[in-house]
Amino acid sequence: MHIRDYNPKPRKGVLRMDPDCAICQAPASLACECEAKGLEVAVRQAESRMMQSIYNDIRSWVRAHAQDYILEYFRLLTERRKAAHADHLERLQQHAYHYYRAQPHPNELAAAQQQLKRGIDEDWRSSVQRYPEVLEYFYSLVELTLPDDNEPAVKDPPLSALSGPRKGPRRVAVTPVASGTDTAGA
């Protein structure tokens, strides 16, 4: 990785010196990729440390909402199907009573139950097949924002060597008081 040249016109008598590789100590003229690869590894490690809990929270939130939606969708489909099944059973009973003055044949009732079971299975299959669409929808609702480049925390981070050492947050020390109790002091 090369250092950015801040002075495009070198002054007379001043030599330009690029530092050697910080990783393998190869001369700058070799332009090795150790520093770039090291930066990539550091970015991945920092991302893993800082973002993994955020990713987990997002995943949990999306999953819970998607599951709730799919289960509610399935409940609506099965309610309709069960209502249609009840109507069908009613028609079977009316038909059997009208023509035979008896209950419907057990085979007719068993066939109706099998048809209901196949329908409920189909409702569940169609509900579950909607997961990709539903997950994508809930993921699209998540918003991540980046700070503006001009914000003070971005322009002058507290770890900046450019502005000199800064005092970090003061630690709270516990000091004994004359009464023998401990209190927090600054």
Disulfide bonds with the S-S distance in Angstrom:
none
